[in-house]
């Protein structure tokens, strides 16, 4: 058994969203994305389905041009290869569940290219 908390050692950076691997299991990777208000992750796609769970804050989640307002507690799934983007409407913490076949480095690269 492994355990951790999405709220342990939580910190934000001014220049880009902060990506942290919180837990890895035999079937998934649990990623924390910490946004300061106004930070974005530009439009991108994932090769595999994902689950996005907003733990704190408010996020505008764009899917193929449609904007969806997420509030604390909201959760959604998205199939692979669907263009999407995120904009923090306030300081926010997102739980991202990735397939074991996907990589956290890919998510970090999206964050780097969103500055």
C-alpha positions in Angstrom: 0.0 0.0 0.0 1.1 3.5 -0.8 -0.4 6.7 0.5 0.0 10.5 0.1 -2.0 13.6 0.1 -2.7 16.1 -2.6 -2.4 18.9 0.0 1.0 17.9 1.5 3.8 20.2 0.5 1.5 22.2 -1.7 3.2 25.2 -3.4 2.6 27.4 -6.3 5.0 29.2 -8.7 4.6 32.6 -10.3 5.7 31.8 -13.8 3.9 28.5 -14.6 1.7 25.8 -13.2 3.4 23.4 -10.9 3.2 19.7 -11.7 3.9 17.0 -9.0 3.5 13.2 -9.2 1.6 12.3 -6.0 1.1 8.6 -6.4 1.8 5.9 -8.9 0.0 2.5 -8.9 0.1 -0.5 -11.2 -2.6 1.0 -13.4 -2.4 4.9 -13.0 -0.4 7.9 -12.2 -2.0 10.6 -9.9 -0.7 14.1 -10.7 -1.2 17.3 -8.8 -1.4 20.5 -10.9 -1.2 23.7 -8.8 -2.4 26.9 -10.6 -2.1 30.5 -9.5 -5.0 32.6 -10.6 -4.7 33.4 -14.3 -2.2 30.6 -15.2 -3.0 28.4 -18.2 -2.2 25.1 -19.8 -2.4 25.8 -23.5 -4.4 23.5 -25.7 -2.9 20.1 -25.9 -4.0 16.4 -26.3 -3.2 13.3 -24.3 -2.6 9.9 -26.0 -4.8 8.1 -23.5 -8.1 8.8 -21.6 -7.7 11.0 -18.4 -9.7 11.9 -15.4 -9.6 15.6 -14.1 -10.8 16.3 -10.6 -10.9 19.9 -9.2 -9.9 19.7 -5.6 -9.7 23.5 -4.9 -10.5 26.6 -6.8 -12.2 27.3 -10.1 -11.0 26.3 -13.6 -12.2 27.1 -17.1 -11.8 23.8 -19.0 -11.8 24.2 -22.7 -12.7 21.2 -24.9 -12.5 21.6 -28.7 -13.4 25.3 -28.3 -16.3 24.9 -25.8 -15.6 26.4 -22.4 -16.8 24.5 -19.2 -16.7 26.2 -15.8 -15.4 23.7 -13.1 -15.9 24.4 -9.4 -14.4 22.7 -6.4 -15.4 19.0 -6.3 -16.2 18.7 -10.1 -14.7 15.7 -11.9 -14.7 14.8 -15.6 -13.3 12.2 -18.0 -11.8 12.9 -21.4 -10.9 10.4 -24.1 -7.4 10.5 -25.6 -6.6 12.8 -28.5 -9.2 15.4 -27.6 -7.8 19.0 -27.6 -8.3 20.7 -24.3 -6.9 23.7 -22.3 -7.2 24.9 -18.7 -7.4 28.5 -17.3 -7.3 29.1 -13.5 -10.1 31.5 -12.5 -8.6 31.5 -9.0 -5.9 29.6 -7.2 -6.6 26.0 -7.9 -5.5 22.4 -7.3 -6.3 19.8 -9.9 -6.0 16.0 -9.6 -5.1 14.5 -12.9 -5.3 10.7 -13.3 -3.2 9.4 -16.2 -2.9 5.9 -17.7 0.1 4.0 -16.5 1.2 4.1 -20.2 1.3 7.9 -20.2 4.1 10.0 -18.6 4.3 12.8 -16.1 7.1 14.3 -18.2 4.6 14.9 -21.0 2.4 16.9 -18.6 5.4 18.9 -17.4 6.3 19.6 -21.0 2.8 21.0 -21.6 3.2 23.2 -18.6 6.6 24.4 -19.8 5.2 25.3 -23.2 2.3 27.2 -21.7 4.3 30.0 -20.1 
